[in-house]
Amino acid sequence: MDPQTPNIFIPKKPVTSATVERKRLDSFVGAGIVVLSLVLVFWATAYVSNLFLLKHIQTEQDQISNAKLDLNSSSFASIFAVDSKITNVKNLLKNQTSLLSFFGFLEKDTLKRVSFTVINYNATSDKKGLIKISLGGQADSYGTLASQVNQYKQVEGVKTVDVTSIGLTDLGEVKFVMDIGVDPNTDLVKPKID
């Protein structure tokens, strides 16, 4: 062999089982270092995240505590007072009576020879559950008064018509007091609220 030609086929060091074990050991050590590094990175991330979450939880708990302090008993009292006022207004509107429709009824259904001089109104219902409206007036005759009573009894919502007092004036006209019992749920006394 020529000294100038390199010996590429002959290994300089013979391969032994210790060399193979060393390469295996180096690859296990490398893999172990990689796994250890990953575990350390994962642990550091979990630790930092835990610190962040604990700080966030503390901030939220502080905000809840401040909100609880803001909601003191006077706040609840004012909320209940407003709720009570709203309920009262609802009940008032629901139970409200109005004589506007009743005056329209009087104008339409009163005979020409009958006139009223006194109107008394009681907004509360009587024992029968009716709203009582007392009318005092004059008619030209007893027949006219009887016709007027019959006319009112024909109107829907009018439940009772009673003449409670009757007499004659100096001019010979019939003076009377008439009580009309009206169903509180009819349009005669309930306003139409839109």
C-alpha positions as CSV (number, residue, x, y, z in Angstrom):
1,M,0.0,0.0,0.0
2,D,1.0,3.3,-0.9
3,P,1.7,5.5,2.1
4,Q,0.1,8.4,0.4
5,T,-3.3,6.6,0.1
6,P,-5.3,6.9,3.2
7,N,-6.7,3.9,5.0
8,I,-10.3,4.6,4.9
9,F,-11.4,1.0,5.3
10,I,-9.5,0.3,8.4
11,P,-10.9,1.9,11.5
12,K,-8.4,3.7,13.7
13,K,-10.1,2.5,16.9
14,P,-11.8,-0.7,17.0
15,V,-15.6,-0.7,17.8
16,T,-16.2,-2.2,21.2
17,S,-19.3,-2.9,23.2
18,A,-18.3,0.0,25.6
19,T,-18.5,2.5,22.7
20,V,-22.1,1.3,21.8
21,E,-23.1,1.5,25.4
22,R,-21.7,5.0,25.6
23,K,-23.7,6.2,22.5
24,R,-26.9,4.7,24.1
25,L,-26.1,6.3,27.4
26,D,-25.5,9.7,25.6
27,S,-28.9,9.5,23.8
28,F,-30.7,8.5,27.1
29,V,-29.0,11.4,28.9
30,G,-30.0,13.8,26.0
31,A,-33.6,12.5,26.1
32,G,-33.7,12.8,29.9
33,I,-32.4,16.4,29.7
34,V,-35.1,17.3,27.1
35,V,-37.9,15.7,29.3
36,L,-36.5,17.4,32.4
37,S,-36.4,20.7,30.6
38,L,-40.0,20.2,29.4
39,V,-41.1,19.3,32.9
40,L,-39.4,22.4,34.3
41,V,-41.0,24.6,31.7
42,F,-44.5,23.1,32.4
43,W,-44.0,23.4,36.1
44,A,-42.9,27.1,35.8
45,T,-45.9,27.8,33.5
46,A,-48.3,26.2,35.9
47,Y,-46.8,28.1,38.9
48,V,-47.0,31.5,37.2
49,S,-50.5,30.7,36.0
50,N,-51.5,29.7,39.5
51,L,-50.1,33.0,40.9
52,F,-51.9,35.0,38.2
53,L,-55.2,33.2,39.0
54,L,-54.8,33.6,42.7
55,K,-54.3,37.4,42.2
56,H,-57.3,37.5,39.9
57,I,-59.5,35.6,42.4
58,Q,-58.4,38.0,45.1
59,T,-59.3,41.0,42.9
60,E,-62.7,39.6,42.2
61,Q,-63.3,38.9,45.9
62,D,-62.4,42.5,46.8
63,Q,-64.8,43.8,44.2
64,I,-67.6,41.5,45.6
65,S,-66.8,42.7,49.1
66,N,-67.0,46.4,48.0
67,A,-70.3,45.7,46.2
68,K,-71.7,44.1,49.3
69,L,-70.7,47.1,51.3
70,D,-72.4,49.4,48.8
71,L,-75.7,47.5,49.1
72,N,-76.6,48.4,52.7
73,S,-80.0,48.2,54.3
74,S,-81.0,51.7,53.2
75,S,-80.6,50.6,49.5
76,F,-82.8,47.7,50.1
77,A,-85.3,49.8,51.9
78,S,-85.4,52.3,49.0
79,I,-85.8,49.5,46.5
80,F,-88.8,48.0,48.5
81,A,-90.3,51.5,48.9
82,V,-90.2,52.1,45.1
83,D,-91.7,48.6,44.5
84,S,-94.4,49.4,47.0
85,K,-95.2,52.7,45.2
86,I,-95.3,50.9,41.8
87,T,-97.7,48.3,43.2
88,N,-99.9,51.0,44.7
89,V,-100.1,52.9,41.4
90,K,-101.0,49.7,39.6
91,N,-103.8,49.0,42.1
92,L,-105.0,52.6,41.9
93,L,-105.2,52.5,38.1
94,K,-106.9,49.1,38.2
95,N,-109.5,50.2,40.8
96,Q,-109.9,53.8,39.5
97,T,-113.4,54.9,38.8
98,S,-114.4,57.8,36.6
99,L,-117.7,59.5,36.1
100,L,-117.0,60.8,32.7
101,S,-118.8,57.9,31.0
102,F,-121.5,58.2,33.6
103,F,-122.2,61.8,32.7
104,G,-122.3,60.8,29.0
105,F,-124.9,58.2,30.0
106,L,-127.0,60.8,31.9
107,E,-126.8,63.2,28.9
108,K,-127.9,60.5,26.5
109,D,-130.5,58.6,28.5
110,T,-132.2,61.4,30.6
111,L,-135.6,62.4,29.4
112,K,-136.1,66.1,28.3
113,R,-138.7,66.7,31.0
114,V,-136.3,65.6,33.8
115,S,-133.5,67.7,35.3
116,F,-131.0,67.0,38.0
117,T,-129.7,69.5,40.5
118,V,-127.7,67.3,42.9
119,I,-125.3,64.5,42.2
120,N,-123.7,62.5,45.1
121,Y,-121.2,59.9,44.3
122,N,-119.6,57.3,46.6
123,A,-116.5,55.6,45.0
124,T,-116.7,52.6,47.3
125,S,-118.9,49.7,46.6
126,D,-122.0,49.1,48.8
127,K,-123.0,45.8,50.4
128,K,-124.2,44.5,47.0
129,G,-120.8,45.4,45.4
130,L,-122.4,48.3,43.4
131,I,-121.2,51.9,43.2
132,K,-124.0,54.1,44.4
133,I,-124.8,57.4,42.7
134,S,-127.5,59.5,44.2
135,L,-129.3,62.0,41.9
136,G,-131.6,64.8,43.1
137,G,-133.8,66.5,40.6
138,Q,-137.2,67.4,39.2
139,A,-139.6,66.0,36.7
140,D,-142.8,67.5,35.3
141,S,-145.0,64.5,36.4
142,Y,-145.0,61.2,38.2
143,G,-145.4,59.5,34.8
144,T,-142.3,61.2,33.5
145,L,-140.4,60.1,36.6
146,A,-141.6,56.5,36.2
147,S,-140.5,56.6,32.5
148,Q,-137.1,57.9,33.6
149,V,-136.7,55.0,36.1
150,N,-137.6,52.5,33.4
151,Q,-135.2,54.1,30.9
152,Y,-132.3,53.9,33.3
153,K,-133.1,50.2,34.1
154,Q,-132.6,49.3,30.5
155,V,-129.0,50.6,30.4
156,E,-126.3,48.0,30.6
157,G,-124.3,48.3,33.8
158,V,-127.1,49.9,35.8
159,K,-128.2,47.2,38.3
160,T,-130.6,49.1,40.5
161,V,-132.7,52.3,40.2
162,D,-134.5,53.3,43.4
163,V,-136.5,56.5,44.1
164,T,-135.8,57.1,47.8
165,S,-137.6,60.4,48.2
166,I,-140.4,62.0,46.3
167,G,-142.5,65.2,46.7
168,L,-144.0,68.2,45.0
169,T,-142.6,71.7,44.5
170,D,-144.6,74.9,44.9
171,L,-145.0,74.9,41.2
172,G,-146.5,71.4,41.1
173,E,-143.4,69.7,39.7
174,V,-142.2,66.4,41.2
175,K,-139.0,66.6,43.1
176,F,-137.2,63.4,43.9
177,V,-134.0,61.7,45.0
178,M,-133.0,58.6,42.9
179,D,-130.2,56.1,43.8
180,I,-128.6,54.3,40.9
181,G,-126.5,51.2,41.6
182,V,-123.8,50.7,39.0
183,D,-121.7,47.6,38.4
184,P,-118.1,48.8,39.2
185,N,-116.7,46.7,36.3
186,T,-118.7,48.4,33.5
187,D,-117.7,51.2,31.2
188,L,-120.1,53.6,33.1
189,V,-117.5,54.0,35.9
190,K,-114.3,52.4,34.6
191,P,-112.1,54.7,32.5
192,K,-110.8,53.3,29.3
193,I,-107.0,53.4,29.8
194,D,-105.0,52.8,26.7
